[in-house]
Amino acid sequence: MNGAQMIAVERARQIEDENWSAKHDDEHINGELADAAAVYAMKSSFRSRRVRGGCGTETVASELWPWDCEWWKPQGGRIKQLVKAGALIAAEIDRLKRTHAHSANVPTHPRAVASRGEAGCSAIPKEVDCG
């Protein structure tokens, strides 16, 4: 399996096994999904650097982790952690697309998006880089 496939499998697992539905993801309006992805994507030597406060241990990861400590699960090797990061990024992208589609009535189906012009970006707010 290649990386994109591994990320898709992990995202499916998050939805099916952990019940992290689109409705649940839509509640994270402050970038928490992307923040969590960033922490998983950091190399462990950086994540473990000592800083002040957080999650019972004083590390960069504990300070930046957006949720309760019980949800921080860095088990597995580097690839597993990057796969988790990728799945969380996919969830955040989907959440942003739903938010912008809802607020701007932008179609989200690929064919509808393709019919809007080059890169499908003409109706998407400028702060969203979809190119």
C-alpha positions in Angstrom: 0.0 0.0 0.0 1.3 3.5 -0.8 1.1 6.5 1.6 -2.2 7.9 0.2 -3.8 4.5 0.5 -2.6 4.1 4.1 -4.0 7.5 5.0 -7.4 6.6 3.4 -7.5 3.4 5.4 -6.6 5.3 8.6 -9.3 7.9 7.9 -11.9 5.2 7.3 -10.8 3.6 10.6 -11.2 6.9 12.4 -14.7 7.2 11.0 -15.9 3.6 11.5 -14.0 2.5 14.6 -13.7 5.8 16.5 -17.0 7.3 15.3 -15.3 10.5 14.3 -18.1 11.6 11.8 -18.3 14.7 9.7 -20.7 16.1 12.2 -18.1 15.5 15.0 -15.3 17.0 12.9 -17.4 20.1 12.1 -17.4 21.0 15.8 -13.6 21.6 15.6 -13.7 25.1 14.2 -10.5 26.4 15.7 -8.1 24.3 13.7 -7.8 21.4 16.2 -7.6 18.7 13.5 -4.8 20.5 11.7 -3.0 21.2 15.1 -3.2 17.5 16.0 -1.9 16.5 12.6 1.0 18.9 13.0 2.0 17.3 16.4 1.8 13.8 14.9 3.9 15.0 11.9 6.7 16.4 14.0 9.7 14.3 14.4 9.8 12.8 17.9 13.1 14.6 18.9 11.3 17.9 18.4 8.0 16.8 20.0 9.9 15.7 23.1 11.8 19.0 23.6 11.1 20.4 27.1 8.8 23.4 27.4 6.6 24.7 30.2 3.3 23.0 31.2 0.8 20.6 29.6 -0.4 17.0 29.8 1.7 16.0 32.9 4.9 16.2 30.9 6.5 19.4 29.8 7.1 18.8 26.0 6.3 20.6 22.8 3.8 17.9 22.0 1.9 18.3 25.2 1.9 22.0 24.9 0.5 22.0 21.3 -1.8 19.0 21.5 -5.3 20.5 21.1 -7.3 17.9 23.2 -7.2 16.1 26.5 -4.1 14.1 27.1 -6.0 10.8 26.8 -6.3 11.3 23.0 -2.6 11.7 22.5 -1.6 8.3 21.1 1.9 8.4 19.5 2.3 4.6 19.5 3.7 3.0 16.4 6.7 4.1 14.3 7.2 7.1 12.2 5.1 5.9 9.3 2.1 5.2 11.6 2.4 8.7 13.1 2.6 10.3 9.6 -0.4 8.3 8.5 -2.4 9.6 11.5 -1.3 13.1 10.6 -2.4 12.6 7.0 -5.8 11.3 8.1 -6.3 14.3 10.4 -5.3 16.7 7.6 -7.8 14.9 5.3 -10.5 15.4 7.9 -9.6 19.1 8.3 -9.7 19.6 4.5 -13.1 17.9 4.3 -14.3 20.1 7.2 -13.2 23.3 5.5 -14.7 22.2 2.2 -18.1 21.6 4.0 -17.9 24.9 5.8 -17.1 26.9 2.7 -19.7 24.9 0.6 -22.3 25.6 3.3 -21.4 29.3 3.7 -20.9 30.1 0.0 -23.2 27.4 -1.5 -20.1 26.0 -3.3 -20.6 22.6 -4.9 -18.3 20.0 -3.4 -18.8 17.2 -6.0 -15.7 16.9 -8.2 -17.6 17.3 -11.4 -19.5 20.4 -10.1 -16.2 21.9 -8.9 -14.5 21.2 -12.3 -17.3 23.0 -14.1 -16.5 26.2 -12.1 -13.4 27.0 -14.1 -9.7 26.6 -13.8 -8.8 24.7 -10.6 -12.4 25.0 -9.5 -11.5 27.9 -7.3 -13.6 30.8 -8.7 -16.4 30.5 -6.0 -14.2 29.6 -3.1 -13.2 32.4 -0.7 -9.7 33.8 -1.3 -8.4 32.6 2.0 -8.8 29.0 0.9 -5.9 27.9 -1.4 -7.3 25.1 -3.6 -4.8 25.4 -6.4 
